[in-house]
């Protein structure tokens, strides 16, 4: 595991010098922290045998890192940015990861597509949007009983409070909150929402609407 992660970080570092995939000022130590943060979910959950969809995969955190760590899962990375999609596809080929696919698409579209709606055991997302927006993105994609896993900072309780209406409308319920320390004590949280019932067919709304007018 450590070897393939180091290979990935070298590929990312090299490519980031050519195009801005992550901050140009980011250090190797910063990237190591992103890896550590991504892997934290495995302290509480096993993804072996699970179908997982990662929203807003960017340069690969957390989805690509989790796919390396759990080769027994089937990982779908969703990223709308072309250069990031190309990078992800290149990294997957170079690292020989047969359990990963990349979809260049807006998540609102996927959530209304028969082949993806209600199609996954787990949905993950890190550093993409507020919780109430991510609920509308993610809950339609998971099966009833499935889990939406969201990486959040120290304001996680405020986001949970603000997301109560969205959770109720979309068929979700708060399953667990796991706090942990990354840089400072208890500075991170994994917020887990279970899909308890069907999502009404009008959700997700059209592209851009969830972010402009959160539930």
N, C-alpha and C positions, 0 to 999 in steps of 0.2 A: 504493500500500500504506500509506504513512504517513498519508494522509488518512483512510482507512477505519478504521485503528487508533485514531486520535485521536477519531473519531466514536464508536467503540465505548467508549472510555474515558470519554467524556463521558456517554454513556447509562448506563454502569455507575455512575459517580460520582453522577449525579442520582438514580438509583434506590436506591442504597445509603443515601442520606439518608432515604429513606422506609422502607426495610426492610433488615435486616442480611444482605446477600448476602456481603460480605466484612467484615473487621474495620472497625468504625466509626472507628477511629483511623488507618486506612490513608491514605497520602498519594498524590498523583498520581505522585510519584517512585517510590513503592513499586509502584504499578500498572505503571509503565513497566518496572520490573525483572521483574515477572511476565511481561510481554510478551516481553522479551528472553530470559528463561529458556525460555519456550514455543517460541520460534523457533529455539533453538539446534540442535534436531534437523536443521534444514535445512542446517546446515553439513556434514552427513555423508550425509544421505539425501534423495532426491527423493520426494515423495508424489504427483506428477503421475500420473494414471491409476490410482491406488490406491484401494481401498475401505478406509476407516479407521473404527475404532470407538474412541471415547474414553470411558474408564470414570471415573465420578465427576466430571463436567465442571464442576460448581459454577457459578461465574459466567463460565466460558468458557475457563479455562486448563487445558491447552494447546489443547483441541480447536477451539474457536471461532476462536482466533487463528490456528491452522494452516490452518483452512478459508479465512480471509481471504487468507492468504499464498499458498496453493496452490489457486486456484479450479478446477484440473483434477482435484482429488481429490473423492471422495464421502465426506463426513464424517457419521457418526452419533454424536450426543452422548447418553450414557446418564447420567441423573440421577434419583434416586428422590425428591428433595425437591420438593414441588409449587411453592413460590415461586421456586425456582431454575429449574425447568423453564419456568415462565411468563416469567421474565426472559429466558431463552435464546430462547424462541420470539418474544418481542417484539423482541429485538435482531436476530435473523435477518431478521425482516420489515422493520424500519427500515433495516437495512444492505443489504437486497436480496441475500441470499446463497442462491441456488437450489441450491447443492451441499451444503446442511446439513439434517439432520433431527434432531429431538429425540425420544427415547423415555423416558418416565417409567416405569421398571421397575427391579427389583432385578437386578443382573448375574447372580446365581446362577440366576435364572429364564431369562434370555436364553440362558445357556450350555447350557440343556437344551431349547431351542426349535429345531426343525428349520430354521426360516428364518434363524436367526442362528448356530447352531453350525457351525463350520468355514466360516464365510461371509465372512471378511474377510482382506485382505492384511496389514493392520497393526492392532495394538491399542496405544493409548497410555494412559498414566495418570501423573498428577503429584499428589503430596501427598495420597494416599488411604489407603494402608496399607503394611505391610511387604511385602517382595518375595515371601515365601513365600505370603502371602495373595493377592497380586495375580497370582501364577502360576496359582492355582486359578480366579481370576476370568477371566483373560485368555486363557490358552492354549486352552481349549475353543472360543473364538470365532474363532480364526484358522485359516486353511488350513495344510496341511502345507507347510513352506517359508516360511510367513509369519513376521512379526516382532512380538514384544511389546516395546515401548519404554517404559522406566520411568525417570522423573526421580528421582534420588536425591542425598542429601547426602554429606558426607565419610565417613560410616560405610558406604558402599556395599559394601566388601569383606566386612564382617561380615554384612551382609544376604545377600550371595551365598553365603557359607559356610553360613549357616543354611538356605538354600533348596535345598541340593543334593538332599535327599530328595524335595522337592516337584517339582523339575525332572525328576528321573528318573521319578517316578510319572506325571507328566502328559504326557510325551513331548517335553519341551523340552530345549534345550542352550544354554549360554552362547555367544553369537555375538560380542559385542564389548562393551567398556567404553570410553566416550569421556569423558575428564575435561576440565573447563573451569573458568574463573574467572568468577564472577558478582559477588560482593562481596569475597571474599578469594581469594587464590591457590589454584587447584585445589579450590575448595569445593563443586563440583557434579559430578555424573556422570550420563551417560545409559547405563543398563544395557540391553543388547539381547539378548533371548532368541529363538532360532529354534525353531519347532515342527518337530521332526525326525521325529516319528511320531505316530500317532493317540492321542488322549486316551481313556483307558478310560471307558466309558459312565457309571460311577458318579460322575464328576466333571463339573461342580462339585457338591458336596454341597448339601443343603437350605439355604434362607436362614438366614444367621447362623452356620452351623456353621464355614465356613472361617475366619471371624474369631475364633470362640471356641476352636476346636481346629485351629490351623494344621497343615498337613502337615509 
